[in-house]
Amino acid sequence: MNIWKERFDPERHVDKMDPRRHADYAADPHRALRAHWVYFAEVSGFTFEFMSLDQVRECLTYFERRLHPSSRIDLGAADHWEVQRWYERIPGHLKSDRNRPEVVRILKALLHAGESCPTRQASNAGLKRHP
């Protein structure tokens, strides 16, 4: 099982689920004084990146459901990539009946570990930048 956390670094970590939510933290000149953790879970060759445990819960809720309602929305004058929600950018193989139970298991383990999950030093090697 591959779960861990890293200290927030605005140069490396991007909130894929809601980019506006953590923009203020990235701009905070005193961020070194506060510990803000970014949580990771690696499943089937894909690395999830979460800015909070609430995001892990939201993702877990999504993956616990086998069937999902239509995600069709009115784009208006926007391109599809401008209004894509976080779950629409997840690779399809993770949503399959074969891999979904493993994703649920790993996300539950990350939630269970919470703040006490293993810490890693931020490194650019080998990490994929996904939600």
C-alpha positions in Angstrom: 0.0 0.0 0.0 1.5 3.3 -1.0 0.1 6.3 0.9 2.1 9.2 2.2 2.0 13.0 2.9 4.3 15.8 2.1 4.6 19.4 3.3 2.7 21.8 0.9 5.0 23.4 -1.7 3.2 25.8 -4.1 5.9 25.0 -6.7 5.0 21.3 -6.7 1.5 20.8 -5.5 -1.6 21.9 -7.3 -5.2 21.4 -6.1 -6.7 19.4 -8.9 -10.1 19.2 -7.3 -10.7 22.9 -6.6 -7.8 25.1 -7.7 -9.4 28.3 -6.2 -9.6 26.8 -2.7 -5.9 26.7 -1.9 -4.7 29.6 -4.0 -4.7 31.8 -0.9 -2.5 29.4 1.0 0.1 29.3 -1.9 0.3 33.1 -1.7 0.7 33.2 2.1 4.2 34.6 2.9 4.1 32.9 6.3 3.3 29.4 5.0 6.6 28.1 6.4 5.3 28.8 9.9 2.2 26.5 9.4 2.2 22.8 8.6 -0.1 22.2 5.7 0.0 18.6 4.4 -0.7 17.2 0.9 -1.8 13.6 0.9 -1.0 11.0 -1.8 -2.3 7.6 -2.6 -0.9 5.5 -5.4 -3.2 2.9 -7.0 -2.7 0.9 -10.2 0.1 3.2 -11.4 -1.8 6.4 -10.8 -1.0 8.9 -8.0 -3.9 10.8 -6.4 -2.9 14.1 -4.9 -5.2 15.6 -2.2 -4.9 19.0 -0.5 -6.9 17.9 2.5 -8.5 14.8 4.1 -11.9 16.3 3.2 -10.9 15.9 -0.5 -10.0 12.2 0.3 -13.5 11.7 1.7 -15.1 13.3 -1.4 -13.1 11.1 -3.7 -13.9 8.0 -1.6 -17.6 8.8 -1.8 -17.3 9.0 -5.6 -15.5 5.7 -5.9 -17.8 3.9 -3.4 -20.7 4.4 -5.8 -20.7 1.8 -8.6 -23.0 3.9 -10.9 -22.9 7.6 -11.4 -25.5 10.0 -12.8 -24.9 11.7 -16.1 -22.2 14.4 -15.9 -23.4 16.3 -18.9 -23.4 20.0 -18.3 -24.2 23.0 -20.6 -20.9 24.3 -21.8 -22.2 27.6 -23.2 -19.2 29.3 -24.9 -16.6 27.4 -22.9 -14.4 24.5 -24.1 -14.8 21.2 -22.4 -11.4 21.3 -20.6 -12.4 24.6 -19.0 -15.3 23.1 -17.1 -14.2 19.6 -16.5 -14.7 18.4 -13.0 -12.0 16.5 -11.1 -13.7 13.1 -11.5 -13.9 13.5 -15.2 -10.1 13.7 -15.4 -9.5 10.4 -13.6 -8.3 7.7 -15.9 -11.1 5.3 -16.9 -9.3 2.2 -15.8 -9.6 3.3 -12.2 -13.4 3.5 -12.4 -13.7 0.0 -13.8 -15.3 -2.8 -11.6 -11.9 -4.4 -11.6 -9.9 -1.5 -10.1 -12.5 0.5 -8.2 -12.5 -1.8 -5.1 -8.7 -1.3 -4.8 -9.1 2.5 -5.1 -11.7 2.4 -2.3 -9.5 0.2 -0.1 -6.5 2.6 -0.5 -8.5 5.7 0.1 -10.0 4.2 3.2 -6.5 3.4 4.4 -5.4 6.9 3.8 -8.4 8.3 5.7 -7.8 5.9 8.6 -4.1 6.9 8.8 -5.0 10.6 8.5 -2.4 12.9 10.0 -0.3 10.0 11.1 0.3 8.6 7.6 4.0 8.3 6.6 5.8 11.5 5.6 8.0 11.8 2.5 10.3 14.5 1.4 9.0 16.2 -1.7 10.8 14.8 -4.8 10.1 15.4 -8.4 11.1 11.9 -9.4 8.4 9.5 -10.3 5.3 11.4 -9.2 2.5 12.0 -11.6 0.6 15.2 -11.4 -3.0 14.1 -11.2 -6.1 14.7 -9.0 
